[in-house]
Amino acid sequence: MARRCKGAWLLLIFGFVLSARLFAGLTADPAGPGWPTTDFKAVLKEIDDAGLVVITYHDGSEAFVTDSEWIVRLKQLLNSAGGKPAKYCFCINYPQVALVNKDRVLAKMEVPHGNRLRFYSSQSSGDFTVDEKIAKQVGELLLSQRQRAVSPRKASPLKPPPAKIEINLNGHPPLLPIPPPGG
């Protein structure tokens, strides 16, 4: 009887764990030879020509920043950060920043933890440990553009009705579907 009770408690605890919102993290050593460089200064060189910053927030909304003073401030903060390669953290779902020059993404950046910056680009990638105050200032600078964000379409829990397609006499659909009522 006692043994069955222990099993019931374990199942009950396991059920609570499965139903809870879990956030998992996993770390790995910085990239080795053959991988893109983890040199922070190389990352800063890559983003030097950025003239547009696109910030994608958790809800999918995006802020497009072309203000040259704001972009210079971001670059100054990053230059003062003094990043050192850190173990890669497999944490996900952080706002992402794309640093763009004309129509080319130079690099993408995230601020996953209080003292880390993460970069992805063709020449460099990885997590970098930085001064916590600098990382906080970078985060605040990114949040300062939140009110300018363009919201994505509101997702409905219900599927919208399919678009009505009219068939002509030849049996072919028209070039464009007719939108559903109210859509």
Rosetta blueprint (number, residue, H / E / L):
1 M L
2 A H
3 R H
4 R H
5 C H
6 K H
7 G H
8 A H
9 W H
10 L H
11 L H
12 L H
13 I H
14 F H
15 G H
16 F H
17 V H
18 L H
19 S H
20 A L
21 R L
22 L L
23 F L
24 A L
25 G L
26 L L
27 T E
28 A E
29 D L
30 P L
31 A L
32 G L
33 P L
34 G L
35 W L
36 P L
37 T E
38 T L
39 D L
40 F H
41 K H
42 A H
43 V H
44 L H
45 K H
46 E H
47 I H
48 D H
49 D H
50 A L
51 G L
52 L E
53 V E
54 V E
55 I E
56 T E
57 Y L
58 H L
59 D L
60 G L
61 S L
62 E E
63 A E
64 F E
65 V E
66 T L
67 D L
68 S H
69 E H
70 W H
71 I H
72 V H
73 R H
74 L H
75 K H
76 Q H
77 L H
78 L H
79 N H
80 S H
81 A L
82 G L
83 G L
84 K E
85 P E
86 A E
87 K L
88 Y E
89 C E
90 F L
91 C L
92 I L
93 N L
94 Y L
95 P L
96 Q E
97 V E
98 A E
99 L E
100 V E
101 N E
102 K L
103 D L
104 R E
105 V E
106 L E
107 A E
108 K E
109 M E
110 E E
111 V L
112 P L
113 H L
114 G L
115 N L
116 R E
117 L E
118 R E
119 F E
120 Y E
121 S L
122 S L
123 Q L
124 S E
125 S E
126 G E
127 D E
128 F E
129 T E
130 V L
131 D L
132 E H
133 K H
134 I H
135 A H
136 K H
137 Q H
138 V H
139 G H
140 E H
141 L H
142 L H
143 L H
144 S L
145 Q L
146 R H
147 Q H
148 R H
149 A L
150 V E
151 S L
152 P L
153 R L
154 K L
155 A L
156 S L
157 P L
158 L L
159 K L
160 P L
161 P L
162 P L
163 A L
164 K E
165 I L
166 E L
167 I L
168 N L
169 L L
170 N L
171 G L
172 H L
173 P L
174 P L
175 L L
176 L L
177 P L
178 I E
179 P L
180 P L
181 P L
182 G L
183 G L
